[in-house]
Amino acid sequence: MTVTLPEGVEPRGRDALAARIAADIPEGWYVNLGIGLPTLIADHVPPGREVVLHSENGILGLGAAPPEDEIEPWLVNAGKQHVTLVPGGSYFHHADSFTMIRGGHLDLCVLGAYEVAVNGDIANWATFDNSRAPAVGGAMDLAAGARRLWVAMDHVTREGAAKLVQACSYPLTAPGAVSRVYTNLAVLDIEDGGFTVVEMVPGMSFALLQALADAPLRLAEQDAATA
């Protein structure tokens, strides 16, 4: 099934979604950016806001992606992308990085996901073809060790299947870990055992958003009166 959105409804692109997430990260937080879309957040931290970005391979103080003529070939993030360091940034042993993660020193981790359930379960294992073994990477440690876990993902799959679900069908990365989900159509908090819609892209209706989910949604109180 291919999803056709009404005229005037524009899903957020990857950079727009990363910028939307970056806008919500408070001053002074230490934040791990998972592989994939979350790494784009480094390019969109608002100017003048100090957010200390972490990569699990051993970097603290990630900056934006470098211009092609300024690439440092030995400086890469966990997704093997070239990165920069902000002033005061550092790199260190992989074991020290996981000590930070497992010790609860990260305020936030942002991960991609295949599915998120109403109770905060997350499934984001890599699902490669048979030439490579599926892998969860450091996501289990991050989901357990970070003080908060946000997810960045498309609202549905390319085939139109729901990614907001009653229960995950994929193997779990972590149970009950997610507190907020940013999709290309909406922002949702997970609270009181369900998804609460706090924002939708312009032109999006709650009825259509609900139709694209495989779990009950509810509107935040400030929006419910005008729904």
C-alpha positions as CSV (number, residue, x, y, z in Angstrom):
1,M,0.0,0.0,0.0
2,T,1.4,3.4,-1.0
3,V,0.2,6.4,1.1
4,T,-1.1,9.4,-0.8
5,L,-1.3,12.5,1.4
6,P,-3.8,15.3,0.7
7,E,-2.8,18.3,-1.3
8,G,-1.0,20.8,0.8
9,V,0.4,18.3,3.3
10,E,4.2,18.2,3.0
11,P,6.1,15.6,5.1
12,R,9.3,16.9,6.6
13,G,12.4,15.9,4.7
14,R,15.4,14.4,6.6
15,D,17.1,17.8,7.2
16,A,13.9,19.5,8.2
17,L,13.2,16.6,10.7
18,A,16.7,16.8,12.1
19,A,16.3,20.6,12.5
20,R,13.0,20.1,14.3
21,I,14.6,17.7,16.8
22,A,17.7,20.0,17.3
23,A,15.4,22.9,18.2
24,D,14.0,20.9,21.1
25,I,17.3,20.0,22.7
26,P,18.0,22.2,25.7
27,E,21.1,24.2,26.4
28,G,23.8,22.1,28.1
29,W,22.6,18.6,27.3
30,Y,25.0,15.8,26.5
31,V,23.5,14.0,23.5
32,N,24.3,10.8,21.6
33,L,23.3,10.8,17.9
34,G,22.5,7.3,16.5
35,I,23.5,6.1,13.1
36,G,21.4,7.4,10.2
37,L,19.1,10.3,10.3
38,P,20.0,11.4,13.8
39,T,23.5,12.2,12.7
40,L,22.1,15.1,10.7
41,I,21.1,16.8,14.0
42,A,24.7,17.9,14.3
43,D,24.2,20.2,11.3
44,H,21.2,21.9,12.8
45,V,22.0,22.8,16.5
46,P,20.7,26.4,16.8
47,P,23.6,29.0,16.7
48,G,24.8,30.0,20.2
49,R,23.2,27.0,21.9
50,E,25.7,24.7,23.7
51,V,24.7,21.1,23.1
52,V,27.5,18.6,23.6
53,L,27.2,15.8,21.0
54,H,28.6,12.3,21.6
55,S,29.4,9.5,19.2
56,E,29.7,6.0,20.7
57,N,33.0,5.2,18.9
58,G,34.7,7.8,21.2
59,I,33.9,11.4,20.4
60,L,32.6,14.2,22.6
61,G,32.0,17.6,21.0
62,L,30.8,16.7,17.5
63,G,30.3,19.6,15.2
64,A,28.6,19.9,11.8
65,A,29.7,17.8,8.8
66,P,32.9,19.2,7.2
67,P,33.1,20.7,3.7
68,E,34.6,18.3,1.3
69,D,37.9,20.2,1.1
70,E,38.3,20.2,4.9
71,I,37.7,16.5,5.6
72,E,40.0,14.9,8.3
73,P,40.0,11.3,7.1
74,W,40.7,9.8,10.5
75,L,37.9,11.6,12.3
76,V,34.6,9.8,11.8
77,N,31.4,9.1,13.8
78,A,30.0,5.7,14.6
79,G,28.3,5.6,11.2
80,K,31.7,6.1,9.5
81,Q,30.8,9.6,8.4
82,H,33.4,12.3,8.4
83,V,32.8,14.8,11.2
84,T,34.3,17.9,12.9
85,L,35.0,18.8,16.5
86,V,33.8,21.9,18.1
87,P,36.3,23.9,20.2
88,G,37.1,21.8,23.3
89,G,35.9,18.6,21.6
90,S,37.8,15.4,22.2
91,Y,38.2,11.8,21.2
92,F,39.1,8.8,23.3
93,H,39.0,5.0,23.7
94,H,35.8,3.1,22.8
95,A,35.7,1.7,26.3
96,D,35.6,5.1,27.8
97,S,32.8,6.1,25.5
98,F,30.7,3.2,26.7
99,T,31.5,4.0,30.3
100,M,29.9,7.4,29.7
101,I,26.9,5.6,28.1
102,R,26.4,2.9,30.7
103,G,27.2,5.3,33.6
104,G,24.1,7.4,32.9
105,H,26.1,10.5,31.8
106,L,24.1,11.2,28.6
107,D,21.0,13.4,28.9
108,L,19.6,12.2,25.6
109,C,20.0,9.7,22.9
110,V,18.3,10.0,19.5
111,L,17.9,6.8,17.5
112,G,16.2,5.7,14.3
113,A,13.7,2.9,14.5
114,Y,11.7,0.4,12.5
115,E,8.9,0.3,15.0
116,V,7.9,2.1,18.3
117,A,5.1,0.7,20.5
118,V,2.6,2.5,22.7
119,N,4.5,1.5,25.9
120,G,7.8,2.9,24.6
121,D,9.3,-0.3,23.2
122,I,11.7,0.2,20.4
123,A,12.8,-2.1,17.6
124,N,15.7,-0.8,15.5
125,W,18.0,-3.8,14.8
126,A,19.7,-3.6,11.4
127,T,18.0,-5.9,8.9
128,F,20.6,-6.5,6.2
129,D,20.4,-9.1,3.5
130,N,22.0,-12.5,4.1
131,S,25.5,-11.2,3.2
132,R,25.8,-9.6,6.6
133,A,24.7,-10.5,10.0
134,P,21.9,-8.4,11.6
135,A,23.2,-6.2,14.4
136,V,22.0,-4.0,17.1
137,G,25.3,-2.1,17.6
138,G,25.4,0.0,20.7
139,A,21.7,0.8,20.7
140,M,20.9,-1.5,23.6
141,D,23.4,0.2,25.8
142,L,22.2,3.7,24.7
143,A,18.6,2.9,25.3
144,A,19.4,1.6,28.8
145,G,22.0,4.2,29.7
146,A,20.8,7.5,28.4
147,R,18.4,9.5,30.6
148,R,16.0,10.0,27.7
149,L,15.5,8.3,24.4
150,W,13.9,10.0,21.4
151,V,13.2,8.4,18.1
152,A,13.5,10.0,14.6
153,M,11.8,8.1,11.8
154,D,9.3,8.2,8.9
155,H,5.7,7.9,10.0
156,V,5.2,4.8,7.8
157,T,7.3,2.5,5.8
158,R,7.9,2.9,2.0
159,E,5.1,0.4,1.5
160,G,2.7,2.3,3.8
161,A,2.9,0.0,6.8
162,A,2.5,1.6,10.2
163,K,5.7,2.2,12.4
164,L,3.7,3.4,15.4
165,V,2.3,0.1,16.7
166,Q,0.4,-1.5,19.5
167,A,3.3,-4.0,19.9
168,C,6.5,-4.4,18.0
169,S,6.7,-7.2,15.5
170,Y,10.5,-6.9,15.2
171,P,12.9,-8.1,17.9
172,L,13.1,-5.4,20.6
173,T,16.2,-3.2,21.1
174,A,14.8,-2.1,24.5
175,P,11.5,-2.3,26.3
176,G,9.7,0.9,27.5
177,A,12.6,3.2,26.7
178,V,11.2,5.8,24.3
179,S,9.7,9.0,25.6
180,R,9.2,11.0,22.4
181,V,8.9,10.2,18.7
182,Y,9.6,12.6,15.8
183,T,8.2,11.5,12.5
184,N,8.1,13.2,9.1
185,L,4.4,14.0,9.9
186,A,4.1,14.6,13.6
187,V,5.7,14.9,17.1
188,L,4.4,12.5,19.7
189,D,5.0,11.9,23.4
190,I,4.7,8.5,25.0
191,E,2.9,8.9,28.3
192,D,0.4,7.1,30.3
193,G,0.8,4.0,28.1
194,G,0.0,5.7,24.8
195,F,0.9,8.1,22.0
196,T,0.0,11.8,22.6
197,V,0.2,14.0,19.5
198,V,1.8,17.3,20.4
199,E,2.4,18.6,16.8
200,M,1.4,17.8,13.2
201,V,2.8,19.2,10.0
202,P,0.7,21.9,8.4
203,G,-2.5,20.6,6.8
204,M,-2.3,17.2,8.5
205,S,-5.5,16.0,10.1
206,F,-5.6,14.0,13.3
207,A,-8.0,11.5,11.5
208,L,-5.4,10.8,8.8
209,L,-2.6,10.6,11.3
210,Q,-4.6,8.0,13.2
211,A,-5.3,6.1,10.0
212,L,-1.5,5.8,9.4
213,A,-0.9,4.3,12.9
214,D,-1.5,0.8,14.2
215,A,-2.1,2.0,17.7
216,P,-4.5,4.6,19.3
217,L,-3.4,8.2,19.2
218,R,-4.7,11.0,21.3
219,L,-4.3,14.8,21.0
220,A,-2.5,16.8,23.6
221,E,-5.0,18.7,25.8
222,Q,-4.2,22.1,24.3
223,D,-5.1,20.8,20.9
224,A,-8.1,18.5,21.8
225,A,-10.5,21.4,22.1
226,T,-9.9,22.5,18.5
227,A,-9.7,19.1,16.9
